Every structure is written in structure tokens, then in C-alpha cells.
Amino acid sequence: MKKRQAGEPKRFRIRTLFLGLLVVLGVGFAIFRIGAYRDLQRRLAELSEAGYPLTMAELEQTYTVDPARDNAADYYLGALSHYRGPDAQAKEVLPKVGKAKLPARTEPLDPAMLQVIEAFLVENEEALSLLHEATALDYSRYPMDFSQGFDMFAPWLGSVREAAFLLSLEGLAACDRGDSNRAVESVHATLALAKSLNCVELKNRIVQIAIQVLAYGNTERIVNRMTLTDEKLRLLATWVETCVEPDGYRQAVLGERCCGLRLSRSTASEQAAYLGADEFVFKALVPLKILGLYDREMLNYVNVMQDCIEALGLPLDECRMAYETIGRQFSSGQRSGFVTKVFIPALLRTFELDVRNAAHRRVTLTALAIERFRLAQGRLPKTLGELVPVHLEAVPIDPFDNQPLRYRLLEKGFVVYSIGEDESDDGGAERDRDSYHLGGEPKWDITFFVER
């Protein structure tokens, strides 16, 4: 009896110590949990006060439709409703919308191919008419259902590329007929269609880039197949230069962050449906939410996205360096987490495509300036410096190394090029235009050849 009584203080001290430890842990957890929540909310409040949209409703307010203005998107959607795709037999012969490859840029189309293209254009005459009518309008707002969430923005987006291919085929046929007016207008209509996609969604930006690349390719073919007047060359340059809104990519990134925040607040089943994954994976995140770790992850995501947004206000070379730093931090795990891993890779890759597109645009503009010089002087310039200041304000800079674009005279014609994101000067190594894709590492330079 005495032994048990003697042991009571010891047991009491152990219980007290254990309970005290639980209290300390509980208080520490509460401080961490509440602190994580407050830090996230404080950061969101700062961004909201600075005018950044953070919810789908706020995002929708940045994309208001003015019913008093003539809306180019209405014409484009009308064109899509009239579009008739090729049948299986035509697909075997048609380029762009089918399986056939185009001949070399200096060669005419195969007569059988041209015949099928012409028939396809006749079948889509009403769609083409609306596409060209829309070109004259500088205001475009597509219908976007923000209330349906992050995966229901633009059900019409896939069809827009079909319209771009249709315009491309029209330009190819006009080029073979020697109709320079129609060929040039087809490029204009393609660039206008691309510009109409400036809105608050990253997928739109990817499709926009693909359509612009299509227009650059058609421009190259036209310049190789016919001699354009100075007026037409000047118009092409103007359209290429103005086909992208300077703030377009920033708007897309803002929209992407709203999507990420919406995803973080969604149910496990909604998250699984959006990402095409097992719902169990997202149910496993519940402990992280309880512990407050998820709030810390969301704070990291919000800050990474803000760094991306702010970098877009820098000159292109500095912006690219900032994105490379963010990419390294993400790859090393310094700034990664669940939501960040979902959204940041696509964002970084789209930025690379945006830089590549900027290089492609500069290369195309430079080639058009060279053609204007040749028309005026009766010869090709020996260096790009000869284009300044009459045809260019300054020699364009390659965004991949901040050096002047490369220019090389050929036995017949010239090539002007950017070294591309591999930062390797391959002397103007050319990619296959028909196998262009948005992913993977380039094994070529970004080129514009004129072989005449």
C-alpha cells in the first residue's frame, strides 16, 4: 500500500507532463493552422485590393460584353456554324485539314490537290464570307460560361482552328491562281481570327499561337510564289505586327490563377473530373487541409502566379530570365505543391511558346522588310542594318539570346532566323512546317526562307 502511494506522485507527474505536452502541441497546431489560413487570406486580400481578379465572378467582370458594339466573335461563331468539314475521301488529298503534305514552298500545288481545295472552298463559301467580314471589326467577345467553372470556358475553341485551316487553304489556292489580293487578304483574315482570341483563358492563347504560326507559314509561301507590291508587303507587316494584344498573355495568366483557386475550393470529385484522375487521390488531400498544409500550399501557388504576372511587365529578355528562375525553383522542389504542379508546368510551357511566337513574328516582319528593300533597290541587303531606318526602326533582336536576328544570303534568296529556345545557332536549320507541334524541344531554328 505504501509503495503504491509512493508511486502516485510519479504517475501524476507523468500524466501532467503528457497532458501539458498535448496542450502545447494543440496550441502549436492551432497557431500554425490559424496562421496558415490567415496568411493566405491576408495575401488574397492584398491582391484583391490591388485590383487582381481572384474568383470566377471577378474574372467575368474583366470580360464584359458591350451589346452596343459590333462583335467580331458573332461573325466567327456564325462562320463556324456554316463550316462543313471534308469527307474521308477529301481528307486523303487535302493539306491542313487532311493527311496530305504541301509541296515545297516554291512549287505549285498538285492539280488534283488544287481541285479538291477549290471544291472544299466552294462548299464553305458562306463560312469564308463571314470570316472575312469579321476582319474589319476590332472588338471581339466570345460567349464564355464562367459559372460552369474552369473546364467550361470555350466549347467553340476547337472549331476555331478549323476556320483557320479553311482560310489557310483559301490563301494557298489564291496563291496558285496568282491572285495576290485574295492571298494577302486570307493572311489578314487568319491573323484577325487569331487576335479575336485574346481573352482570359490559357488554352485560348495556345490556339491563338498555333493560328498565328499558320499565318506566318502562308506568308512565307506567298512571298516565295509571287512578287508583291510594296503596299501589300507593308500591309502584311502591319497586320503581323498588330496581331497580338500586348496584355493578352497577362490576361490569360490572371484567368489561370482564378482557375487554380477555383480548383482548390472544389470537391474531390470535381477535381478528379477536371484532371482526369482517381477521386481517391484528392480525398487523400483532406488531412493536408485539416493540418493547414494545404493553405500553405495555396499561398505558395498564389505567390508563384503573382511572380509570373509581375514578370510580364518587364522587357521580354528580363521576363524570360524571370520565368527561367521560376522554372528552376519549381523543378528543384523549392516552390512546388499539389495545385502548383497542376498549373505551373502548362503556364511555363505556354510562356516558352509565347516567346517562340514573338521570335517568329520578328523573323516574319524582318523578311517582309527585306522584300520591300529588294523591291526598292533591286537587290537584297548585305546586312539587316541596311533596312534601318527606312524599312525597320532598328534591327530586330532575337528574344532567345538578345542578339540581332541572323540573316544569311543563299545561292538564290535568303533566310532570316532566330536560334530558338535551344539557344543553338544551327545556321537556319528548318523545321517541317507540316509536322509543327506545340510540345517537345526544337531541333531547328525559327526561320523565314525566300528562295527566289
C-alpha positions in Angstrom: 0.0 0.0 0.0 2.8 2.4 0.9 4.6 1.5 -2.3 1.5 2.4 -4.4 1.1 5.7 -2.5 4.8 6.5 -3.1 4.4 5.9 -6.8 1.4 8.2 -7.1 3.3 11.5 -7.4 5.5 10.0 -10.1 2.5 8.8 -12.1 0.8 12.2 -11.5 3.9 14.0 -12.8 4.0 11.8 -15.9 0.2 12.4 -16.6 0.7 16.1 -16.0 3.7 16.2 -18.3 1.8 14.2 -21.0 -1.3 16.4 -20.8 0.9 19.5 -20.8 2.7 18.2 -23.9 -0.7 17.7 -25.6 -1.8 21.2 -24.7 1.4 22.6 -26.1 1.0 20.6 -29.3 -2.6 21.6 -29.5 -1.8 25.2 -29.1 1.0 25.0 -31.6 -1.2 23.2 -34.1 -3.9 25.9 -33.6 -1.4 28.7 -34.1 0.0 27.0 -37.2 -3.4 26.2 -38.6 -4.9 29.6 -38.0 -1.7 31.3 -39.1 -1.7 29.4 -42.4 -5.3 30.4 -43.0 -4.7 34.0 -42.1 -1.5 34.3 -44.2 -3.4 33.0 -47.2 -6.4 35.3 -46.6 -4.2 38.3 -46.0 -2.3 37.7 -49.3 -5.6 37.3 -51.2 -6.9 40.5 -49.6 -3.8 42.4 -50.7 -4.1 41.1 -54.3 -7.8 41.9 -54.3 -7.2 45.4 -53.1 -4.6 45.8 -55.8 -7.3 45.1 -58.4 -6.4 41.5 -59.3 -9.4 39.1 -60.1 -9.3 36.1 -57.8 -12.7 34.5 -58.3 -14.6 33.4 -61.4 -17.2 36.1 -60.8 -14.4 38.8 -60.7 -12.8 37.3 -63.7 -16.1 37.5 -65.6 -16.2 41.3 -64.8 -12.9 41.7 -66.8 -14.5 40.2 -69.8 -17.8 42.1 -70.1 -19.6 42.2 -73.4 -20.7 45.6 -74.8 -24.0 44.9 -76.7 -23.8 48.3 -78.4 -20.6 47.3 -80.3 -20.4 45.2 -83.4 -18.9 42.0 -82.2 -16.4 40.1 -84.4 -17.0 36.9 -82.3 -20.6 36.8 -83.5 -19.4 36.6 -87.1 -16.8 33.9 -86.3 -19.4 31.8 -84.5 -21.7 32.2 -87.4 -18.9 31.1 -89.7 -18.3 28.0 -87.5 -22.0 27.1 -87.7 -21.8 27.1 -91.5 -18.5 25.3 -91.7 -18.6 21.9 -93.4 -15.6 19.6 -92.8 -14.2 17.4 -95.5 -15.3 13.9 -96.0 -13.0 10.9 -95.7 -12.0 10.9 -99.4 -11.2 14.6 -99.4 -9.1 14.3 -96.3 -6.7 12.0 -98.2 -6.0 14.8 -100.6 -6.3 18.0 -98.6 -3.4 19.5 -96.6 -4.0 21.3 -93.3 -7.5 19.7 -92.6 -6.4 16.3 -94.1 -3.5 14.0 -94.4 -1.7 15.4 -97.5 1.5 17.3 -97.3 2.1 20.6 -99.1 4.7 20.7 -101.9 7.9 22.8 -101.3 7.1 26.5 -100.8 8.4 27.4 -104.3 6.4 24.7 -106.0 2.8 24.9 -107.2 0.1 22.7 -105.7 -0.6 19.3 -107.4 -3.6 19.9 -109.8 -5.6 17.1 -108.1 -5.0 18.7 -104.7 -5.9 22.2 -106.0 -9.1 20.8 -107.5 -10.2 19.3 -104.1 -9.2 22.5 -102.3 -11.3 24.6 -104.7 -14.3 22.3 -104.2 -13.9 22.5 -100.4 -13.8 26.3 -100.5 -17.0 26.4 -102.6 -18.7 24.2 -100.1 -17.6 26.6 -97.3 -18.3 29.8 -99.2 -20.7 31.2 -96.7 -18.3 30.5 -93.8 -15.5 32.2 -95.6 -17.6 35.3 -96.3 -18.4 35.7 -92.6 -14.7 35.1 -91.7 -13.7 38.0 -94.0 -16.5 40.2 -92.8 -15.2 39.8 -89.2 -11.7 41.0 -90.3 -13.0 44.6 -90.4 -14.0 44.6 -86.7 -11.6 45.3 -83.9 -13.9 44.3 -81.0 -14.3 40.6 -80.1 -16.0 38.9 -77.1 -16.8 35.2 -77.3 -19.5 33.8 -75.1 -17.8 32.2 -72.0 -19.8 30.5 -69.3 -17.8 31.4 -66.2 -20.4 30.0 -63.9 -19.7 26.4 -65.1 -16.1 26.6 -63.8 -12.6 26.1 -65.0 -13.3 23.4 -67.7 -16.3 25.0 -69.4 -14.9 28.3 -70.8 -15.0 27.9 -74.5 -16.7 24.9 -76.1 -16.2 26.6 -79.5 -12.5 26.8 -79.3 -11.7 23.6 -81.1 -13.7 24.7 -84.1 -11.8 27.9 -84.4 -8.7 26.1 -85.7 -10.8 24.5 -88.4 -11.8 28.0 -89.5 -8.1 29.0 -89.6 -7.2 26.0 -91.7 -10.0 27.0 -94.1 -8.6 30.4 -94.5 -5.1 28.9 -95.0 -6.4 26.7 -97.8 -8.1 29.7 -99.4 -4.7 31.6 -99.4 -2.9 28.6 -100.9 -5.4 28.3 -103.7 -5.3 32.1 -104.4 -1.5 31.9 -104.5 -1.6 29.2 -107.1 -4.1 31.2 -109.2 -1.8 34.2 -109.0 -4.5 36.2 -107.1 -2.3 38.2 -104.8 -5.2 40.3 -103.4 -7.0 37.2 -102.1 -3.9 35.5 -100.9 -2.9 38.5 -98.8 -6.4 39.0 -97.5 -6.5 35.4 -96.4 -3.5 36.0 -94.3 -5.1 39.1 -92.9 -8.3 37.2 -92.0 -6.2 34.4 -90.3 -4.3 36.9 -88.2 -7.6 38.7 -87.3 -9.1 35.4 -86.2 -6.1 34.8 -84.0 -6.4 38.2 -82.5 -10.0 37.7 -81.7 -9.0 35.0 -79.2 -7.4 37.5 -76.7 -9.2 36.6 -73.6 -8.9 35.3 -70.0 -8.0 31.6 -70.7 -4.7 29.9 -71.3 -6.0 27.4 -73.8 -7.1 30.3 -76.0 -3.6 31.6 -76.0 -2.2 28.3 -77.2 -4.7 28.1 -80.1 -4.0 31.7 -80.9 -0.3 31.0 -81.3 -1.0 28.0 -83.5 -3.2 30.1 -85.8 -0.5 32.9 -86.0 2.1 30.3 -86.9 -0.2 29.1 -89.7 -0.4 32.7 -91.0 3.4 33.1 -90.9 3.7 29.9 -92.9 1.2 31.1 -95.5 3.0 34.5 -95.7 6.3 32.7 -96.4 4.7 30.6 -99.2 3.1 33.7 -100.8 6.3 35.7 -100.8 8.1 32.7 -102.4 5.4 32.2 -105.1 4.7 35.7 -106.2 6.2 39.2 -106.2 4.0 41.5 -104.1 3.8 45.3 -104.3 5.3 47.5 -101.7 1.8 48.3 -100.5 0.9 44.6 -100.0 4.1 43.9 -98.2 3.6 46.9 -95.9 0.0 45.8 -95.1 1.2 42.3 -94.3 3.8 43.7 -92.0 1.2 45.9 -90.2 -1.1 43.0 -89.7 1.6 40.7 -88.4 2.9 43.4 -86.0 -0.5 44.1 -84.6 -2.0 40.6 -84.4 -1.4 40.3 -80.7 -2.6 42.5 -77.9 0.4 43.4 -75.6 -1.6 42.5 -72.5 -3.1 39.3 -73.9 -0.8 36.8 -72.2 -1.1 38.6 -68.8 -4.9 38.3 -69.0 -4.6 34.6 -69.7 -2.3 34.1 -66.6 -4.8 36.0 -64.5 -7.5 33.7 -65.7 -5.3 30.7 -65.0 -4.8 31.7 -61.4 -8.6 32.1 -60.9 -9.0 28.6 -62.2 -6.4 27.3 -59.8 -8.1 29.0 -56.8 -11.5 27.6 -58.0 -9.9 24.1 -58.3 -8.6 24.4 -54.7 -12.1 25.0 -53.4 -13.7 22.3 -55.4 -14.9 18.9 -54.2 -12.7 15.8 -54.7 -15.0 14.6 -57.5 -14.8 17.9 -59.3 -11.0 18.0 -59.0 -10.8 14.4 -60.3 -13.1 15.1 -63.2 -11.1 18.2 -64.2 -7.7 16.4 -64.1 -8.9 13.0 -65.3 -7.6 11.3 -62.1 -8.9 8.9 -59.5 -11.1 10.7 -56.9 -9.3 8.8 -54.1 -6.1 10.9 -54.8 -8.0 14.1 -54.0 -9.7 12.6 -50.9 -6.2 12.0 -49.6 -5.7 15.7 -49.5 -8.2 16.1 -46.7 -5.6 15.5 -43.9 -3.5 18.3 -45.5 -6.4 20.6 -45.4 -7.1 19.7 -41.7 -3.5 20.3 -40.8 -3.3 23.6 -42.6 -0.6 22.4 -45.0 -3.0 22.9 -47.9 -3.4 26.6 -47.1 0.4 26.9 -47.1 0.5 25.2 -50.5 -2.2 27.6 -51.8 -0.2 30.6 -50.5 2.8 29.3 -52.4 0.7 28.8 -55.6 -0.7 32.3 -55.3 2.7 33.8 -54.9 4.3 31.9 -57.7 1.5 33.0 -60.0 1.9 36.6 -58.9 5.6 36.4 -59.7 4.7 35.2 -63.2 2.1 38.0 -63.6 4.5 40.7 -62.4 7.3 39.4 -64.7 5.1 40.0 -67.7 5.5 43.8 -67.1 9.3 43.5 -67.7 11.1 43.8 -71.1 10.9 40.4 -72.9 14.5 39.4 -72.1 14.2 40.2 -68.4 10.8 38.5 -68.4 12.3 35.4 -69.9 15.0 35.3 -67.3 12.4 35.7 -64.5 10.4 32.7 -65.9 13.5 30.6 -66.2 14.2 31.3 -62.5 10.7 30.3 -61.6 11.1 27.2 -63.6 14.3 26.2 -61.9 12.7 26.8 -58.5 9.7 24.7 -59.4 11.9 21.9 -60.9 14.1 21.8 -57.8 11.0 21.5 -55.5 11.5 24.9 -53.8 8.2 26.2 -55.0 6.1 23.1 -55.8 3.0 21.6 -54.3 -0.3 19.9 -55.4 -2.0 22.9 -57.2 1.3 24.3 -58.3 2.2 21.0 -60.0 -1.2 21.0 -61.8 -1.0 24.5 -63.3 2.6 25.8 -63.4 4.1 23.4 -66.0 1.5 24.3 -68.6 2.0 28.0 -67.7 5.8 27.8 -68.1 5.4 25.9 -71.4 2.9 28.3 -72.8 5.3 31.2 -72.0 8.0 29.4 -74.0 5.6 29.2 -76.9 4.8 32.8 -76.5 8.5 33.7 -76.7 8.9 31.4 -79.7 5.9 33.1 -81.3 7.5 36.6 -80.6 10.6 35.4 -82.4 8.6 34.0 -85.3 6.8 37.3 -85.6 10.0 39.3 -85.6 11.5 36.9 -88.3 8.4 37.3 -90.5 8.5 41.1 -90.1 12.2 41.2 -91.0 11.6 39.1 -94.1 8.9 41.4 -95.3 11.2 44.4 -94.7 13.9 42.6 -96.8 11.4 42.1 -99.6 10.4 45.8 -99.5 14.1 46.7 -99.7 14.7 44.4 -102.6 11.7 45.9 -104.4 13.0 49.4 -103.9 16.7 48.7 -104.5 16.6 45.9 -107.0 18.9 43.7 -104.8 19.0 42.0 -101.4 20.6 43.8 -98.5 24.0 42.6 -97.5 23.2 43.1 -93.8 20.0 43.7 -91.8 21.4 47.1 -90.9 20.7 48.3 -94.4 16.9 48.1 -93.6 17.2 50.8 -91.0 15.6 53.3 -90.8 13.5 53.1 -94.0 12.0 49.7 -93.6 12.7 48.9 -89.9 13.2 51.3 -87.0 16.1 49.0 -85.7 17.4 45.5 -86.4 15.1 43.2 -84.5 16.5 41.3 -81.5 16.3 37.6 -81.1 14.5 37.1 -77.8 16.5 33.9 -77.1 19.9 35.5 -76.8 19.3 39.2 -77.1 21.4 39.4 -80.2 20.3 40.7 -83.6 18.3 38.2 -85.7 20.5 36.1 -88.0 20.4 36.8 -91.8 22.1 34.8 -94.5 22.2 35.2 -98.2 21.5 32.0 -100.2 22.5 31.0 -103.7 19.0 32.1 -104.5 17.3 34.3 -102.0 17.9 34.5 -98.2 17.0 33.2 -94.8 16.4 35.2 -91.7 16.1 33.3 -88.4 16.1 33.1 -84.6 18.1 30.5 -82.9 15.1 29.3 -80.9 14.8 28.1 -77.3 17.7 25.6 -77.5 19.9 28.7 -77.9 21.9 26.9 -80.6 22.7 28.7 -83.9 22.2 25.9 -86.4 22.7 28.2 -89.4 19.0 28.4 -90.2 18.1 24.7 -89.9 14.5 24.5 -90.9 11.6 22.5 -89.4 9.0 20.6 -91.3 6.0 23.0 -91.4 3.5 20.1 -91.6 4.8 18.4 -88.5 4.8 21.5 -86.3 3.7 20.8 -82.8 3.4 22.7 -79.5 5.4 20.4 -77.4 8.9 19.0 -77.2 12.3 20.5 -77.7 13.0 22.2 -81.1 15.7 20.7 -83.3 15.7 23.6 -85.6 15.9 27.4 -85.8 12.9 29.6 -86.3 13.2 30.6 -89.9 11.7 32.5 -92.9 13.1 31.4 -96.2 12.7 33.2 -99.5 14.2 31.2 -102.4 13.8 33.4 -105.4 
